């Protein structure tokens, strides 16, 4: 009996490890959002740079659009930037919300990498809280009536573009 007890801890450990491994393989790594399907919260931003500012009225105008929360200090924001530039070149209206950043640093980021944003504004954190942002970057697809169709937590990748953004853009037309 005592010899059997010696094998019990390794067997329990292996069983627990198998359960964790199977749970991590579920394939769905998306973060759920209570915001999908509801009207986008109010836009409350300060001007950033000399370009047009993101407003509530713009988000409720005809056409589908993206709202992208980003920051110059955010490495994943830098990684997703070429994807945003490509979308903007395709004619997708992207509204940039600079999150908890220094304006000079934000403008340098855009000067170095290019500016894909049709409009932008600076958020000290309140707007992101209202929108349910977990961290930057986060991107929302908004339809013509201002309803959130999709939320992409993390950088926009080629996979996220094809799996989430393009279908939401098509649905929002």
Buried (B, 14 or more C-beta within 10 A) or exposed (E): EEEEEEEEEEEEEEEEEEEEEEEEEEEEEBEEBEBBEEEBBEBBBEEBBEBBBBBEEBBBEEBBBBBBBBBBBBEBBBBBBEBBBBBBEEEBBBBBBBBBBEBEEBBEBBEEBBBBBBBBBBBBEEBBEBBBBEEBBBBBBBBBEBBBBBBBBBBBBEEBBEBBBBEBBEEBE
